[in-house]
Amino acid sequence: MRHRKKNNHLGRKTAHRSAMLSNMATSLIMHKRIFTTVPKAKELRKFVEPLITVSKEDTTTSRRNVFSKLQNKYAVTELFQTVSQKVGDRPGGYTRIIKTGNRLGDNASMCFIELVDFNENMLSDATTKKAKTRRSRRGKGTSAATDAGTSVAGAAKTEESKEVKETKKAKKTEAQAKDAKKVEKAETKEEAGTKAEVETTEDVATTEEVKDKKAETESSNAKEEVKSEVKDDKAVGDDQAEAPSEEKA
């Protein structure tokens, strides 16, 4: 009976299983990401994370212990030179398992396992996210520290909100000033247009009045000329009538 035995044999004997996990750990260290089934990835995580923890101390003993598990000197140098340098500040949890669905042939659940600090896309997303404050009930010191951190964060947020509000107000005032200038320009243009229309109407009226006056003067002059001609004709007729009467006498 296998009661309370948590290790998964993966359908293999001990020698085959240890060799398989050693090869998978070597591939993970060299390539930083491998695709496999979910049970194998979980067993590989148990196998490789203690080796990464040992590699944080670069000593001859630790190198020999890691080499006894991996049996690959290139993987050992890669682990101690690059991986341990990048993972030095992380207190465990060096790998990440992400499921990718089921395999077509036997419908096995597939995933890829990768080293956390070598995925630059996930790291950039994690840095952009806000850090969450966590409260604990163990002691007053931790609560005070968390309260201080939250107060500092709250003060920073209020300052940022004030700056944002001030910038928004400044932008609104600038926009209002621009709108007022546009309205003033439009009003001045309308006034200039109305003035020009009034001047043109006045000029037209004056020209019409001048034409009327000229026509009146010309008509009055013609009437006077006609009257003078009529008077002259009458005077000539009177002279002719007086002339024969004098001859008869």
C-alpha positions in Angstrom: 0.0 0.0 0.0 1.2 3.5 -0.8 -0.6 5.4 1.9 0.7 8.9 2.4 3.4 8.6 -0.2 3.3 11.8 -2.2 6.1 11.3 -4.7 5.0 10.5 -8.2 6.9 7.6 -9.9 5.8 8.8 -13.4 5.5 5.1 -14.5 9.3 4.6 -14.3 11.8 2.8 -12.1 14.1 4.8 -9.8 17.1 4.9 -12.2 15.0 5.8 -15.2 13.2 8.5 -13.3 16.3 10.1 -11.8 18.1 10.2 -15.2 15.0 11.7 -16.8 14.8 14.5 -14.1 18.5 15.1 -14.4 18.2 15.6 -18.2 15.2 17.8 -17.9 16.9 20.0 -15.2 19.9 20.3 -17.5 17.6 21.4 -20.4 15.8 23.9 -18.2 19.1 25.5 -16.9 20.5 25.8 -20.5 17.3 26.9 -22.3 15.4 28.6 -19.4 12.1 27.1 -20.6 11.0 23.6 -21.7 7.6 22.1 -22.7 6.5 18.9 -20.9 3.5 17.3 -19.2 2.1 18.8 -15.9 3.1 15.8 -13.7 6.7 15.8 -15.0 6.9 19.6 -14.5 5.8 19.4 -10.9 8.4 16.7 -10.2 11.0 18.7 -12.0 10.3 21.7 -9.9 10.9 19.6 -6.7 14.2 18.4 -8.3 15.7 21.7 -9.7 14.8 24.4 -7.1 17.0 22.9 -4.3 19.9 22.9 -6.8 19.4 26.6 -7.6 19.3 27.3 -3.8 22.7 25.4 -3.4 24.2 27.4 -6.3 23.8 30.7 -4.4 27.0 29.8 -2.6 29.7 29.3 -5.2 32.0 26.9 -3.4 33.7 23.7 -4.5 31.4 21.6 -2.3 28.2 23.1 -3.7 29.6 22.6 -7.3 30.3 19.0 -6.6 26.9 18.4 -5.0 25.1 19.9 -8.1 27.3 18.0 -10.5 26.4 14.7 -8.7 22.8 15.5 -9.6 23.2 16.9 -13.1 26.2 15.0 -14.5 26.8 17.9 -16.9 29.7 20.4 -16.4 28.3 22.9 -18.9 25.0 23.0 -17.0 26.8 23.5 -13.7 28.8 26.4 -15.0 25.7 28.0 -16.5 23.9 27.5 -13.2 26.6 29.1 -11.1 27.6 31.9 -13.4 24.3 33.2 -14.8 21.3 31.7 -13.1 22.5 32.1 -9.5 23.6 35.7 -10.2 20.1 36.6 -11.4 18.2 34.7 -8.8 20.3 35.7 -5.8 17.8 38.0 -4.2 14.8 35.7 -4.6 13.9 33.6 -1.6 12.6 30.5 -3.4 10.0 30.0 -6.1 12.5 30.1 -9.0 10.3 28.3 -11.5 6.9 29.0 -13.0 4.4 26.4 -14.5 1.9 27.6 -17.1 -0.6 25.1 -18.6 -1.1 25.1 -22.3 -3.9 22.7 -22.8 -4.2 19.0 -23.7 -2.1 17.0 -26.2 -3.9 15.7 -29.3 -2.7 12.1 -29.2 -3.3 10.9 -25.7 -5.1 14.1 -24.3 -2.3 14.6 -21.7 -2.3 17.9 -19.9 0.7 19.9 -21.3 2.5 23.0 -19.9 5.8 24.8 -20.0 8.1 25.3 -17.0 10.4 28.3 -17.0 12.8 30.2 -14.8 10.9 33.2 -13.4 13.7 35.8 -13.6 14.5 35.1 -17.3 11.0 36.0 -18.6 11.4 39.7 -19.4 7.7 40.2 -20.4 6.3 39.0 -17.1 8.9 41.0 -15.2 7.9 44.2 -16.9 4.2 43.6 -16.2 5.1 42.9 -12.5 7.0 46.1 -12.1 4.1 48.2 -13.6 1.6 46.7 -11.1 1.2 48.5 -7.7 2.6 46.9 -4.6 -0.1 45.8 -2.2 0.3 46.5 1.5 -0.3 43.5 3.8 -1.5 43.7 7.4 -0.5 41.1 9.9 -1.8 40.4 13.5 1.4 39.0 14.9 2.8 42.1 16.5 2.5 45.8 16.9 5.8 46.6 15.2 4.7 45.1 11.9 1.4 46.8 12.1 3.0 50.1 12.8 5.4 49.6 9.9 2.5 48.8 7.6 0.5 51.7 8.9 3.5 54.0 8.3 3.9 52.6 4.8 0.2 53.1 4.1 0.3 56.6 5.4 3.3 57.5 3.3 1.6 55.9 0.3 -1.6 57.8 1.0 0.3 61.1 1.3 2.0 60.4 -2.0 -1.3 59.6 -3.6 -2.9 62.8 -2.3 0.1 64.9 -3.6 -0.2 63.2 -7.0 -3.9 63.8 -7.1 -3.4 67.5 -6.1 -0.8 67.9 -8.9 -3.2 66.2 -11.4 -6.0 68.5 -10.3 -3.8 71.6 -10.6 -2.7 70.6 -14.1 -6.3 70.0 -15.1 -7.3 73.4 -13.8 -4.5 75.1 -15.7 -5.5 73.3 -18.9 -9.1 74.4 -18.4 -8.1 78.1 -17.8 -5.9 78.0 -20.9 -8.8 76.5 -23.0 -11.2 79.1 -21.7 -8.7 81.9 -22.5 -8.3 80.6 -26.0 -12.1 80.4 -26.5 -12.5 84.0 -25.3 -9.9 85.1 -27.7 -11.6 83.3 -30.5 -15.0 84.9 -29.6 -13.4 88.4 -29.5 -11.8 87.9 -32.9 -15.2 86.7 -34.3 -16.9 89.8 -32.8 -14.3 92.2 -34.2 -14.7 90.6 -37.6 -18.5 90.9 -37.5 -18.2 94.6 -36.4 -15.8 95.3 -39.2 -18.2 93.7 -41.7 -21.2 95.7 -40.4 -19.2 98.9 -40.6 -18.2 98.2 -44.2 -21.8 97.4 -45.1 -23.1 100.7 -43.5 -20.4 102.7 -45.3 -21.3 101.1 -48.6 -25.0 101.8 -48.1 -24.2 105.5 -47.2 -22.1 105.9 -50.3 -24.9 104.5 -52.5 -27.4 106.9 -50.9 -25.2 109.9 -51.4 -24.5 109.0 -55.0 -28.3 108.6 -55.6 -29.0 112.0 -53.9 -26.3 113.7 -56.1 -27.9 112.2 -59.2 -31.3 113.5 -58.2 -30.0 116.9 -57.5 -28.3 117.0 -60.9 -31.5 115.9 -62.6 -33.5 118.6 -60.8 -31.0 121.3 -61.7 -30.9 120.2 -65.3 -34.8 120.2 -65.5 -35.0 123.7 -63.9 -32.4 125.0 -66.4 -34.4 123.6 -69.3 -37.6 125.1 -68.0 -35.9 128.5 -67.6 -34.5 128.3 -71.2 -38.0 127.5 -72.5 -39.5 130.4 -70.6 -36.8 132.8 -71.9 -37.4 131.6 -75.5 -41.2 132.1 -75.1 -40.5 135.7 -73.8 -38.3 136.4 -76.7 -40.9 135.2 -79.2 -43.5 137.4 -77.6 -41.2 140.4 -77.7 -40.6 139.9 -81.4 -44.3 139.6 -82.1 -45.1 142.8 -80.3 -42.4 144.7 -82.3 -43.8 143.5 -85.6 -47.3 144.6 -84.7 -46.2 148.1 -83.7 -44.2 148.6 -86.9 -47.2 148.6 -89.5 -49.3 150.8 -87.2 -46.6 153.5 -87.3 -46.4 153.2 -91.2 -50.2 153.8 -91.5 -50.0 156.9 -89.4 
